[in-house]
Amino acid sequence: MHFVRIGDRAINLDNVAQIELRSYNDGTIAKVYFVGQGSNSPFVLSEEEAKELNNYVDYVAERPISTP
């Protein structure tokens, strides 16, 4: 399992289906959709937590893939 701590929350990235990041004039919102969620309602992060999640996802995306 791959957990990331954002603020006081821990998110299991293995269960994340989609992350939707929206930037407005007065702030940033991240909507996190999970796999197998029946109601399909997102988990919403705002302001600093959304920026932290975005920075982590960008860091992971730019990291080279290690081959054994």
N, C-alpha and C positions, 0 to 999 in steps of 0.2 A: 504494500500500500504506500502511496505517495501523499503525505500530508504536508500542507503548508499553513503556517500560522499567520493570520492577518488580524491585527488588533488583538482582541480577546477570543477570537474564533479560530478553529482548526478546520480546514477544508480538505477532504479527501479528493485529490485530483483524478484518481482512477474512476470516480463516479460522475465526473463532470462531462456533460454532453456538449455544452456550448457556453461561451462567455460573451456577453454583449456589452460593449463599452460605449457609453454616450457622454460626450462632452458638451456642456452648455456654457453660456456666458458666465454664469455664477457658480458652476460646479461640475463635478463628474459623477456619473452613476454607472455601476457595473451590475448587470443582471446575470446570475449564475444559474444555469439550467442543469439539473441532475438527471442521470439515466434512471429510467424506471419510475419516475415520479408521476403518479396517476393524475394529479390535478394540473400538472404542467405549469404550475406557478413558479416564477423564479425566486431565487434567494437574492435580495437586493443589498448591495454595498454602496455607501455613498462617501463622497469626499476623499478623505485620507486613506480609508480602507480600499476604495476603488483604485486609487493611485498606486498603493502598495501591491495590489494584485496585478495590475497592469505591468508594473516594473518587474515583478517576478516572472510573469509569463514571457515578457520580452527577453529577460535574461536566459530563461530556459530555451527559448526559440533560437537564440544566437549561439548557444553553447554547442561546440562540436560533438558529434556522435562518436563515442569511443567504441572501437571494435576490438574484440578479444583476440 
